Amino acid sequence: MKSIKKVLIISAFLYIPYVSMAWGLLGHRVVAEIASTYLTPKAKAAIKDILGNESMAMSANWADFIKSDPTYNYLSSWHYVDFKAGMSCEDVKKYLAIDTADDAYTKINFLTAELKKKNLDKDKKLMYLRLLIHIVGDIHQPMHTAHDDDQGGNKVYVLWFGQKSNLHSVWDSKLIDEQGLSYTEYANAINYTTPAQRQAWQKETVQQWICDSHELAESLYAEIKQPEQKLSYRYNFDHIAQLNQQLLKGGVHLAGLLNSIFM
């Protein structure tokens, strides 16, 4: 019996690096917290009516929490949209134009359309809003718009400060955790935009969000030259600006989308 328990414990630890969480707890909360600062009064009131006392930041991880309930297994593919290696931005947009899969792109479109319905049941409004907040965050994590053959970088193994990990996990949470900030501290530290910048970003389509994220993913793949490549302080230094930009864009894009839904 003891040996069985030992195997199960070891298996659990081996499984951890491969779990796809997209930004982890902190990243999703940073995106949602930033978005909450750019809502119109009408959108803010509508969201408050749906979420009640639950903040956007706290609702942002619901879609990951419910992975523990097999009833929601059908949502697993909603968290990402993967592509063949080497696809250009134009290729990505052509694919998305005819995309019918159950993925992050089609489900953002679905959730947006549903939340615009005035007669949508309250329970569905709550679920769909939580999902939308989360999935918009997901696609700004570059490895959630990455290669399908390596499960979005989950099979690209690296050493993060000497510990076995993978490229997906590094961008999900390890880079963010390395900054040593709470989600409110992180949001306050990077949430600086001009009205012109916000206007330009909020004019971008969801296809463009995915295209930009995918191009970043391609550049991240190109930097990994060998199995279990060592990543540490230099990697953090080289990529912190890109990380912060993705989190900030995610928040601004999410706010613009919610403002257009709750007009």
N, C-alpha and C positions, 0 to 999 in steps of 0.2 A: 504493500500500500504506500509506504514511504517513497519507494522508487518511482511509482506512478506519479505521485505529487511532485517529485523532483523534476520529472520529465515535463510535466505540465507547466511548472514555473519557468524552466529553461526555455520552453517553446514560446511562452508569453513574452519573455524578454527578447528573444530572437525576432518575434513578430513586430515589435514596436517600431523599428525604423521604416517598415514598409507601409505603415498605416498612412493614408492620405487625409490630412486634416486641413490643408490650405490655410496658411497664415497662423494656425494654432489659435489659442484663446486670445492672446494679446493682439495679434495682427487684426483679427476680425473686429475686435472692440475698438481699435484705433481707427479703422476705416469708418465704422458706424458713428463713433464719437465726432469725427471730423464732419461727416455728413450732417449730423444734427445741428451743427453751427451755421449751415447754409440753407436751411429750410425756410420756405415762405411761411408767414403766419397761418395761412390756410392749410398747407401741408402739415405743419407742426400740430395743428389742432386735430386734423384727421388721423394722424398717426397716434396721437395721445388717446383718441377715442378707441382706437383698435388695440393698442398695447396696454392701455391703462397705466399702472404704476411701473411697468417694465420699460426701462430705457431702451433705446435702439442698441446701445452698446451691449446690454445684457441679453437682448434678443438675438444678437448676431451669431451666437454659437449654438442656438437651438438645433439647427440642421445637422450639426455634428453630434450633439448629445443624443439625438433620437436614433443614431446608428446602433445603439444598444438594444433597440426594439425591432425585431425582425419584420414587424408589420410595415416598417418603412424602408425595407430593403430596395424597393422599386425606385427610391430617390438617389441611389448611389451614383448613378451616371450623370445626375444633374449637376454635379460639383465641378465638372471639367469638360473641356473639348480638346481632344488630341488630334495631331496631324502627322502626316508622313514627314520624315526628316528632309530638310532642304527646301521646303515649300516657301515661296516668297510671299510678301504681303498680298500681292495680286492673286496668287494661288489660293491663299487663305480666304480672301473675300469671295472668290468664285465658288469655293466649296461651301461657304456659309450661305451663299445666295440660294443654294439648292438643298441645304441641310434639312433632313427630316428626322434625324436621330434624336433620342432622348438625352440631350446633353445640355451644357450650361447655356449655350447660345439660344437654342430653341425654347428652353424653359424660362429664360429671362423674358423672351418675347411673350410666352404664354402667361406668365405671372403678371406682367405689365398689363396685358389685355384684360385679364380677369379682375385685377384690382381696380380697373377703371369702371367696372360694372357697378351701378348704383344699388342693385338688388342682391348683391353677393351676400351669402350667409355670413354671419359674424364669425363663426368658427373657421370658415375658409379664409376670410379676410385675415385673421390672426396668423394662420398657418402660412398663407401665401406671402404675407408681408415679411414674416420671419425668414422664409426661404429666399425671397428676393434680396433682402439685406445681406444675407450670407453669400449667395451665389455671385452677386456683383463683386463682393470682396474676393471670392474665389478666383475669378478670371483676371484679377490684377496680380495674383501670385503667378509669376511667369511659368512655373512648372505645371500649372493647371491648363496651359495652352501649349503643351510640349509634344513630345513624340509618343505615338501610340505603342511602338514596339518595346519601349522600356518603361511603360507605365508612368509616363510623365517624370522620368528621372529617378523613379524608385529603384531601378536596377543599375543606376550609375553610382557605384559604390565609391565612397571617399572616406578619408579620416578627418574628422572635425576635432581639432585640438587633441589629436591622438586617439580619439574614440571612433569606432566604426559607425558609419552613417551612410547617407546617400544624398544625392544632389537635391532631391525633392524635400527631404527633411531639413536640409540646411536652409532652404528658402521658406519652408513652412514656418519654422519656429526658431531654429538655432541662431540665425543672424539677429532676429528680433530680441531673443532672450539675452544675447550677448550685450545688448545696450543697457541692461539692468534698470529699465524704467517700468513704471506701471502704465496701464493704457492711457490714463488721463495725462500723465507726465509726457508720454510719447506724443500724444495728439497735440498737446500744447507746444511741444518743442518743434514740431514740423508744420503746424497749420498756419502757414503764411502764404497767402495768395493775393493777387491784385484783382479787382473787378474784371479787368480785361482778360486776365489769365483764366479766371473762372468761366467767363462767357465763352472763350475759345474752347476750353475743354468740354463744356456742356453742350456745345454744338456738335461734338464728335459722335458718331454712331457707335452702337455696341460692336459692330463689325470692326471699327477702327480701334476700339479698346482692345479687342482680342488680337488684332493684327500687331499692335504695338507690344503687347505682352508676349506674343509669340516670337517676335523679332528679338526681344530681350532673351527669351529662352534659348534661341539658336546661338546667341553670342555666349551664353553661359555654358552650353554644351561644348563649344569650340575651345574653351579654356581648359577643359579636362583632358589631359594628354595621356594619362596612364591610369590603370586600375588602382583604387585606393589612394588616389592623389591626396597629399597632405594639404589641408586648408586650415588656416588659423588667422592670426592678427592681420596679415597682409590682405587676405581675402576680404575680411571685414572692412579694412581701410579702402580697398578698391571698389567695394560694392555698396557701401552704406548710402551713398547719394542716390543710387538707383533704387534701392530698397525704399527709402523715404519717399521718393518720387512716386513709386507705385502705390504706396499706402495713401499718400495725399491725393493722387489722381482718383484712386478708388473712392475716397470720401466725397470728392467734388462731383464725380460722375454719378454716384449714388444719390446725392442730394438733388442734382438736376433731374434725374429720372423720377424720383419721388415727387418733386415739385410739378412735373408734367402729368403725373398720375392724379394727384390731388389738387387739381386747379380750382 
